[in-house]
Amino acid sequence: MKVVLYSTHCPKCNVLTQKLKEKQVEYEEINDISIMEEKGFQQAPMLEVDGEAMDFSAARKWIESIRKDA
């Protein structure tokens, strides 16, 4: 599973970063706004899991659904 966090280090970005760490999810973080724009993202944070992009709300729900021991 490939997880990419597109972040500008805003408060919501920091929430997702903390939640990913709590669930011990390995992820790549991209902070380059030009890459985000190329992907058509108009807000941050965005989380991409195996190519599926999620906004903050969907990303939180996805992270919360992960079991730590999984």
N, C-alpha and C positions, 0 to 999 in steps of 0.2 A: 504494500500500500504506500503510495506516495502522497505526502501531505505538504502543502505549501501555504504559508501564511504571508499574505501581502499586507504590509504594515507601514504606518507612518509614525508609530509610537504614540498615537493618540490614546486617551483613556480607554476607549473600547478595544483598541489594539492590545493594550496592556492586559486587559481582562482575558482576552483569548490566549495570549502568551502564557499567562499564569495558569489557566485551565488546562492547556496542553501539557504544561510541565507537571501539574498535579496528576494527570492521567498517564504520565510518562509516555506521551506520544512523540515519536521522533518526527521532526518536521524541518523544512527549509524555510528560512525567512527572507523575503524579498522586500527591500525598501525603496527600490527604484521606481519613481512615479511614472517615468516614461514607459516602463514595462507594463505597469498597471493600465495606463492609457491605451497601449497597444492591444491589450486583452479586452478593452471596452469597459473596464471597471471605472465607475464614476464616484465611488466612495471607498473608504477603508474603515475597518479591515475587511478583507475578503479571504476566505479559506478555500483552497482547492484540494479536493481529495480525489485522486485517480482521475483528474481532468474535470471533475464536477465542481463548479464554483458555487459557493454559498456566501450569503451576506452574514452580518453579525448574528442576527437572530437564529438563522438556520445552523450556523456554525456552532453556536452555544448548545443548541439542542443535540447536534451530532456528537459533540465532545461529551456532553452529560450522559449520552447513551452508551459510552464506552466503559466497559468494566476494567478496572485496574489490573486484574489478574488474567485478562484475556490476551 
